[in-house]
Amino acid sequence: MKHAKHALAAAVLAAAVVTLSACGGSDGTMSSGTSMTPMKGMGQSSSGPAMPASGPHNAADVTFSTQMISHHAQAVEMTDLVLASTQNAKVRALATQIRNAQTPEITTMSGWLKGWGEPVPDTTMAGQDMGGMSMDGMMSDSEMNQLKQAQGTQADTEFLTLMSKHHAGAIEMSKTELTSGQNAAAKELATSIIETQTAEIADMQGLLNSIG
């Protein structure tokens, strides 16, 4: 089973590296903070001020922001789960880094949608059916339950494998935004997601290899 999971993560990494070569680089430095905010609090992002991204936008920008909010919310829920169970300091640091990066991005994109007069997804629904939206890399209920039930090293392996898949999906969504979107700020965020999450996939592959 471990060999299969490592093969999946390696395949994800290879695809992500190809994406990064076309979109820029990142140093992939992991933070060491351990700040945790309850998932419920993320729902407050939709009640913040309307702050539309400056400049014109199109339907692709709205789709990117709407879907990425839900995608990020599930990623944050995944970090909550592993932070509650892991004893691995490096896994904890990476999970915290992912959480600290994606939580403010949810707030930013929620502000864009409100400013554009568009509905903001309910982030408390992470891991559930997101209104029938199909998004690359989203975990199924079964996969989320699998992560919830895992403990110790198994939890670390499950998190790293599933989050690599989740990141690869976000990279594909961001590539679509760069191709089809119009808003400069949204495209800038898409580029940042590609760079950051490609580097994090490499970090996760390294951690999987070290866990063995």
Residue frames relative to the residue before (quaternion, step in Angstrom):
aa qw qx qy qz dx dy dz
M 1.0000 0.0000 0.0000 0.0000 0.00 0.00 0.00
K 0.6505 0.5176 -0.3296 0.4476 3.58 0.96 -0.87
H 0.6409 0.5284 -0.3356 0.4444 3.57 0.99 -0.82
A 0.6430 0.5249 -0.3239 0.4541 3.59 1.03 -0.78
K 0.6616 0.5037 -0.3040 0.4649 3.56 1.00 -0.87
H 0.6524 0.5075 -0.3213 0.4622 3.57 1.00 -0.79
A 0.6267 0.5313 -0.3393 0.4581 3.57 1.08 -0.73
L 0.6327 0.5274 -0.3284 0.4623 3.59 1.03 -0.82
A 0.6787 0.4876 -0.3004 0.4598 3.55 0.86 -0.94
A 0.6390 0.5267 -0.3330 0.4509 3.58 1.02 -0.75
A 0.6452 0.5163 -0.3206 0.4630 3.56 1.03 -0.79
V 0.6296 0.5272 -0.3224 0.4708 3.56 1.05 -0.82
L 0.6519 0.5273 -0.3119 0.4469 3.55 0.95 -0.89
A 0.6505 0.5264 -0.3269 0.4391 3.55 0.92 -0.88
A 0.6656 0.4960 -0.3059 0.4663 3.58 0.96 -0.86
A 0.6665 0.5137 -0.3046 0.4463 3.54 0.98 -0.84
V 0.6360 0.5329 -0.3390 0.4434 3.57 1.00 -0.75
V 0.6074 0.5406 -0.3524 0.4632 3.57 1.08 -0.70
T 0.6404 0.5235 -0.3159 0.4648 3.55 1.00 -0.86
L 0.6682 0.5201 -0.3075 0.4342 3.57 0.88 -0.94
S 0.6279 0.5580 -0.3487 0.4157 3.58 0.99 -0.76
A 0.7058 0.4409 -0.2633 0.4880 3.55 1.16 -0.53
C 0.7850 0.3670 -0.1539 0.4747 3.54 1.17 -0.50
G 0.7081 -0.4465 0.2773 0.4715 3.62 1.14 0.15
G 0.4334 -0.7212 0.4903 0.2275 3.57 -1.27 0.10
S 0.1613 -0.7526 0.6286 0.1115 3.51 -1.41 0.06
D 0.4674 -0.6852 0.4682 0.3046 3.57 -1.05 0.61
G 0.3561 -0.7947 0.4449 0.2090 3.57 1.30 -0.15
T 0.3097 0.7720 -0.5082 0.2234 3.62 1.15 0.40
M 0.2997 -0.7640 0.5456 0.1695 3.57 -0.84 0.99
S 0.3956 -0.6925 0.5463 0.2561 3.56 -1.02 0.78
S 0.3504 -0.7465 0.5240 0.2129 3.57 -1.22 0.34
G 0.3924 0.7326 -0.4765 0.2869 3.60 1.25 0.27
T 0.2212 -0.7823 0.5688 0.1246 3.55 -1.22 0.43
S 0.2776 0.7835 -0.5141 0.2113 3.58 1.17 0.47
M 0.0290 -0.7945 0.6065 -0.0067 3.57 -0.90 0.92
T 0.1003 -0.7734 0.6250 0.0330 3.54 -0.96 0.93
P 0.5296 -0.6398 0.4301 0.3538 3.63 -0.78 0.87
M 0.5901 -0.5976 0.4117 0.3537 3.57 -1.04 0.80
K 0.5935 0.5957 -0.3659 0.3987 3.57 1.01 -0.79
G 0.6433 0.5595 -0.3261 0.4085 3.59 0.97 -0.78
M 0.5744 0.6072 -0.3859 0.3904 3.56 1.16 -0.50
G 0.5637 0.6103 -0.3885 0.3986 3.56 1.16 -0.49
Q 0.5547 0.6279 -0.3851 0.3870 3.58 1.21 -0.40
S 0.5183 0.6598 -0.4180 0.3481 3.59 1.19 -0.44
S 0.6623 0.5178 -0.3133 0.4417 3.58 1.05 -0.72
S 0.6820 0.4702 -0.3016 0.4721 3.60 1.22 -0.29
G 0.4658 0.6820 -0.4365 0.3570 3.58 1.30 0.13
P 0.7078 -0.4595 0.3180 0.4323 3.56 -1.29 0.06
A 0.4980 -0.6220 0.5110 0.3225 3.53 -1.21 0.58
M 0.0766 0.8001 -0.5862 0.1015 3.57 -0.57 1.16
P 0.1244 -0.8247 0.5473 0.0691 3.58 0.25 1.22
A 0.5155 -0.5978 0.5025 0.3528 3.54 -1.13 0.63
S 0.4916 -0.6710 0.4629 0.3061 3.57 -0.91 0.87
G 0.7256 0.4091 -0.3191 0.4520 3.52 -1.18 0.61
P 0.6724 -0.5076 0.3507 0.4090 3.58 -1.26 0.24
H 0.0982 -0.7694 0.6263 0.0785 3.55 -1.27 0.41
N 0.2192 -0.7698 0.5820 0.1439 3.55 -1.24 0.34
A 0.7583 -0.3865 0.2631 0.4544 3.56 -1.32 -0.04
A 0.6179 0.5542 -0.3500 0.4343 3.59 1.04 -0.68
D 0.6249 0.5291 -0.3330 0.4675 3.59 1.07 -0.72
V 0.6458 0.5134 -0.3118 0.4714 3.57 1.00 -0.84
T 0.6586 0.5067 -0.3055 0.4649 3.59 0.91 -0.91
F 0.6418 0.5279 -0.3172 0.4570 3.57 0.94 -0.91
S 0.6988 0.4708 -0.2792 0.4604 3.59 0.78 -1.00
T 0.6598 0.5207 -0.3073 0.4462 3.58 0.90 -0.93
Q 0.7313 0.4288 -0.2476 0.4690 3.55 0.77 -1.02
M 0.6605 0.5128 -0.3289 0.4388 3.59 0.97 -0.75
I 0.5630 0.5722 -0.3936 0.4481 3.61 1.12 -0.52
S 0.6973 0.4569 -0.2733 0.4799 3.58 0.83 -0.96
H 0.6232 0.5419 -0.3251 0.4608 3.56 1.06 -0.79
H 0.6664 0.4895 -0.2888 0.4826 3.57 0.91 -0.93
A 0.6356 0.5457 -0.3389 0.4282 3.59 0.94 -0.87
Q 0.6572 0.4870 -0.3198 0.4782 3.58 0.97 -0.76
A 0.6175 0.5418 -0.3442 0.4546 3.59 1.03 -0.74
V 0.6539 0.5017 -0.3136 0.4714 3.58 0.97 -0.83
E 0.6203 0.5215 -0.3455 0.4731 3.59 1.02 -0.70
M 0.6348 0.5274 -0.3250 0.4618 3.59 1.02 -0.76
T 0.6525 0.4942 -0.3264 0.4728 3.59 0.99 -0.75
D 0.5948 0.5628 -0.3602 0.4469 3.59 1.05 -0.71
L 0.6729 0.5173 -0.2970 0.4375 3.55 0.91 -0.97
V 0.7181 0.4301 -0.2779 0.4713 3.59 0.81 -0.91
L 0.6183 0.5421 -0.3537 0.4458 3.61 1.05 -0.63
A 0.6489 0.5183 -0.3120 0.4615 3.58 1.16 -0.54
S 0.7915 0.3328 -0.1571 0.4880 3.60 1.18 -0.42
T 0.6381 0.5828 -0.3458 0.3654 3.60 1.04 -0.64
Q 0.2190 -0.7392 0.6207 0.1427 3.51 -1.25 0.62
N 0.5409 0.6249 -0.3835 0.4121 3.57 1.34 0.05
A 0.4114 -0.7500 0.4612 0.2357 3.59 -0.49 1.18
K 0.6671 0.5016 -0.3104 0.4550 3.58 1.01 -0.76
V 0.6242 0.5073 -0.3330 0.4921 3.59 1.04 -0.69
R 0.6379 0.5265 -0.3217 0.4609 3.58 0.99 -0.83
A 0.6635 0.5053 -0.3098 0.4565 3.59 0.93 -0.89
L 0.6736 0.4880 -0.3028 0.4651 3.59 0.93 -0.85
A 0.6420 0.5180 -0.3263 0.4615 3.59 0.95 -0.83
T 0.6526 0.5046 -0.3075 0.4743 3.57 1.00 -0.83
Q 0.6202 0.5412 -0.3339 0.4592 3.58 1.02 -0.78
I 0.6565 0.5045 -0.3070 0.4692 3.58 0.92 -0.92
R 0.6638 0.5093 -0.2997 0.4584 3.57 0.91 -0.93
N 0.6960 0.4863 -0.2783 0.4490 3.57 0.88 -0.95
A 0.6540 0.4957 -0.3134 0.4778 3.60 1.14 -0.54
Q 0.7636 0.4317 -0.2204 0.4265 3.57 0.80 -1.02
T 0.5766 0.5970 -0.3887 0.4000 3.61 1.08 -0.55
P 0.7108 0.4187 -0.2963 0.4813 3.68 0.75 -0.83
E 0.5911 0.5560 -0.3768 0.4467 3.60 1.12 -0.49
I 0.5908 0.5465 -0.3603 0.4717 3.59 1.12 -0.62
T 0.6526 0.5134 -0.3077 0.4646 3.58 0.95 -0.90
T 0.6541 0.5222 -0.3093 0.4514 3.57 0.93 -0.92
M 0.7095 0.4537 -0.2696 0.4671 3.59 0.78 -0.99
S 0.5971 0.5475 -0.3637 0.4599 3.59 1.12 -0.61
G 0.6404 0.5213 -0.3152 0.4678 3.58 1.04 -0.80
W 0.6193 0.5356 -0.3447 0.4592 3.56 1.01 -0.78
L 0.6871 0.4935 -0.2992 0.4414 3.58 0.78 -1.01
K 0.6504 0.5067 -0.3232 0.4645 3.58 0.93 -0.83
G 0.6643 0.5083 -0.2971 0.4606 3.56 0.98 -0.83
W 0.6872 0.4553 -0.2677 0.4988 3.56 1.16 -0.60
G 0.4943 -0.6747 0.4182 0.3543 3.58 1.29 -0.04
E 0.5136 0.6339 -0.4126 0.4051 3.56 1.18 0.58
P 0.5631 -0.6039 0.4325 0.3622 3.62 -1.14 0.55
V 0.3196 -0.7335 0.5727 0.1783 3.55 -1.16 0.70
P 0.4766 -0.6849 0.4635 0.2982 3.62 -0.77 0.95
D 0.4673 -0.6457 0.5292 0.2909 3.54 -1.21 0.59
T 0.2817 -0.8009 0.5049 0.1559 3.59 -0.32 1.21
T 0.5594 0.5916 -0.4079 0.4131 3.61 1.18 -0.19
M 0.6270 0.5383 -0.3325 0.4544 3.58 1.30 -0.14
A 0.2829 0.7823 -0.5132 0.2112 3.60 1.22 0.29
G 0.7912 0.2812 -0.2341 0.4900 3.53 -1.02 0.90
Q 0.6756 0.4300 -0.2957 0.5207 3.58 1.29 -0.05
D 0.7173 -0.4129 0.3180 0.4624 3.56 -1.30 -0.02
M 0.2347 -0.8053 0.5337 0.1077 3.58 -0.48 1.19
G 0.7499 -0.4169 0.2320 0.4584 3.54 0.54 1.18
G 0.6766 -0.5131 0.2932 0.4394 3.55 1.11 0.64
M 0.4523 0.6914 -0.4599 0.3255 3.59 1.25 0.10
S 0.2487 -0.7484 0.5959 0.1512 3.55 -1.01 0.83
M 0.0295 0.8151 -0.5732 0.0791 3.56 -0.59 1.18
D 0.5369 -0.6387 0.4513 0.3165 3.55 -0.98 0.88
G 0.8553 0.2205 -0.1534 0.4431 3.54 -1.06 0.83
M 0.4556 0.6847 -0.4694 0.3214 3.62 1.18 -0.03
M 0.4514 -0.6886 0.5031 0.2626 3.55 -1.02 0.85
S 0.4309 -0.6624 0.5465 0.2774 3.55 -1.13 0.68
D 0.6703 -0.4645 0.3701 0.4449 3.58 -1.26 0.20
S 0.6386 0.5432 -0.3201 0.4412 3.55 1.02 -0.84
E 0.6706 0.4931 -0.2960 0.4686 3.57 0.96 -0.88
M 0.6441 0.5106 -0.3250 0.4677 3.59 1.00 -0.77
N 0.6475 0.5072 -0.3158 0.4730 3.59 1.00 -0.79
Q 0.6091 0.5552 -0.3357 0.4561 3.54 1.09 -0.75
L 0.6693 0.4834 -0.2902 0.4838 3.57 1.00 -0.86
K 0.6338 0.5457 -0.3281 0.4391 3.59 1.00 -0.79
Q 0.7296 0.4494 -0.2347 0.4589 3.55 0.97 -0.87
A 0.5766 0.6134 -0.3788 0.3845 3.61 1.17 -0.45
Q 0.1065 -0.7871 0.6062 0.0407 3.54 -1.14 0.69
G 0.8363 0.2338 -0.1505 0.4725 3.55 -1.26 0.46
T 0.8372 -0.1202 0.1180 0.5203 3.54 -1.02 -0.89
Q 0.6021 0.5588 -0.3586 0.4434 3.56 1.08 -0.66
A 0.6378 0.5187 -0.3259 0.4668 3.59 1.01 -0.79
D 0.6314 0.5315 -0.3300 0.4581 3.58 1.00 -0.82
T 0.6803 0.4941 -0.2856 0.4599 3.57 0.89 -0.98
E 0.6485 0.5115 -0.3174 0.4659 3.57 0.95 -0.87
F 0.6656 0.5102 -0.3061 0.4506 3.58 0.87 -0.95
L 0.6933 0.4819 -0.2919 0.4493 3.59 0.77 -0.97
T 0.6639 0.4991 -0.3040 0.4666 3.58 0.98 -0.80
L 0.7114 0.4524 -0.2615 0.4700 3.57 0.83 -0.99
M 0.6645 0.4942 -0.3207 0.4597 3.60 0.98 -0.75
S 0.5780 0.5569 -0.3809 0.4591 3.60 1.11 -0.52
K 0.6478 0.5002 -0.3006 0.4897 3.57 1.00 -0.87
H 0.6476 0.5264 -0.3093 0.4560 3.58 0.96 -0.91
H 0.6564 0.5101 -0.3015 0.4669 3.59 0.93 -0.89
A 0.6337 0.5338 -0.3367 0.4473 3.58 0.95 -0.85
G 0.6332 0.5272 -0.3251 0.4641 3.57 1.07 -0.70
A 0.6507 0.5104 -0.3134 0.4667 3.57 0.98 -0.84
I 0.6180 0.5389 -0.3400 0.4606 3.57 1.07 -0.71
E 0.6574 0.4996 -0.3117 0.4702 3.59 0.95 -0.83
M 0.6377 0.5165 -0.3241 0.4707 3.60 0.99 -0.79
S 0.6631 0.5017 -0.2999 0.4675 3.57 1.02 -0.81
K 0.6075 0.5426 -0.3474 0.4646 3.58 1.06 -0.66
T 0.6315 0.5235 -0.3250 0.4707 3.58 1.05 -0.78
E 0.6389 0.5202 -0.3242 0.4649 3.58 1.00 -0.81
L 0.6579 0.5064 -0.3228 0.4545 3.60 0.92 -0.81
T 0.6796 0.4885 -0.2793 0.4706 3.56 1.10 -0.71
S 0.8287 0.2761 -0.0851 0.4794 3.57 0.86 -1.03
G 0.6025 0.5994 -0.3596 0.3852 3.60 1.14 -0.45
Q 0.3400 -0.7420 0.5479 0.1835 3.55 -1.31 0.32
N 0.6743 0.5287 -0.3123 0.4102 3.58 0.94 -0.81
A 0.4910 -0.7035 0.4348 0.2738 3.57 -0.76 1.06
A 0.6647 0.5055 -0.3116 0.4534 3.59 0.94 -0.85
A 0.6496 0.5099 -0.3161 0.4670 3.58 0.99 -0.82
K 0.6597 0.4947 -0.3054 0.4762 3.58 1.00 -0.80
E 0.6149 0.5355 -0.3435 0.4660 3.58 1.09 -0.67
L 0.6485 0.5007 -0.3154 0.4788 3.57 0.99 -0.82
A 0.6266 0.5412 -0.3379 0.4476 3.57 0.98 -0.80
T 0.6445 0.5119 -0.3146 0.4728 3.58 0.98 -0.84
S 0.6485 0.5220 -0.3106 0.4588 3.57 0.97 -0.87
I 0.6393 0.5219 -0.3246 0.4622 3.58 0.98 -0.85
I 0.6366 0.5314 -0.3272 0.4531 3.58 0.95 -0.86
E 0.6960 0.4802 -0.2773 0.4561 3.55 0.83 -1.00
T 0.7034 0.4835 -0.2716 0.4447 3.57 0.78 -1.07
Q 0.7410 0.4313 -0.2470 0.4516 3.55 0.75 -1.02
T 0.5680 0.5513 -0.3918 0.4690 3.60 1.15 -0.41
A 0.6560 0.4959 -0.3049 0.4804 3.58 0.95 -0.85
E 0.6628 0.5056 -0.3122 0.4556 3.58 0.99 -0.78
I 0.5883 0.5472 -0.3680 0.4680 3.59 1.10 -0.59
A 0.6374 0.5142 -0.3230 0.4743 3.58 0.99 -0.80
D 0.6381 0.5170 -0.3231 0.4703 3.60 1.00 -0.82
M 0.6750 0.4985 -0.3013 0.4528 3.58 0.94 -0.88
Q 0.6148 0.5328 -0.3460 0.4673 3.58 1.04 -0.69
G 0.6454 0.5235 -0.3115 0.4609 3.55 1.01 -0.84
L 0.6634 0.4953 -0.3008 0.4734 3.57 1.00 -0.83
L 0.6207 0.5329 -0.3407 0.4633 3.58 1.03 -0.74
N 0.6554 0.5087 -0.3071 0.4663 3.57 0.98 -0.84
S 0.6741 0.4975 -0.3017 0.4550 3.59 1.00 -0.77
I 0.6261 0.5222 -0.3316 0.4747 3.57 1.16 -0.63
G 0.2740 -0.8036 0.4835 0.2131 3.55 1.17 -0.70
